[in-house]
Amino acid sequence: MSGGSVDVRIGGRSGTALVFVHYWGGSADTWNDVLAHLPSEQRTVRFDQRGWGGSRALPGPYHLEQLADDLTRVVDVCVPGPFVLVGHSMGGKVSQLVAGRRPAGLSGVFLVAPAPPQPPATVTEEYRRGLSHAYDSPETVRHALDHVLTATPLSETVRATAERDSLAAGCAARQEWPLRGIAQDITRTVHGIAAPVTVLAAENDVVEPPSVVRQHLLPHIPGATLTTVPAVGHLLPLEAPGAVAKALGEFVAILDGT
């Protein structure tokens, strides 16, 4: 992998591998509570994306194509058989890019409050400049968690992890997504996705509302389906990990024909 190796964690030994890709500001720990709701034997792979957490020291670039290359490499090295990409927010857009490349072994794509392939008109330059400062300090992180990212209270432990993760990036990695990646149009690539795709949206998500997913993702990914989780916000894996795990398990069961 360019510049070194990302920090990867592997769990379980059976079943289709679930490869988890975290949001802008997250880490492999974003998925802790989701994994706690899955069978202990379920094969899982999760990692800190380039520039974040345990992968912070990896050099740039940090653009979407590089993150997609990293994800592809993680799969090639760590996944011995069929796999499902599980991407949240920015991780959802990275997952869409990889799925559009039609990698061998890809069984399905499970997107959680994903950034859509077609940026909505609300993603203006002014919006992106403001977003780029969301994780500048502990104070701005707390404001983002309380007023933008969540619609329900987080436990002290989960909140502390989210705050730590949001600050665990260098400046270049932290700013790449809001200034450029979120506005990148990847609709031509996602038209090539051949694997089944399901999308989990959050009813009270103000970052990627269900309406944005319907208008800017579903028309571009043939056959993608959408389910909305009530009463929660953008950080679905933290706010409703049981609901995420249940929907993911049902999706995998359909793929496996069980």
Order of alpha helices (4+ residues) and beta strands (2+ residues): beta-beta-alpha-beta-alpha-beta-alpha-beta-alpha-alpha-alpha-alpha-alpha-beta-alpha-beta-alpha-alpha
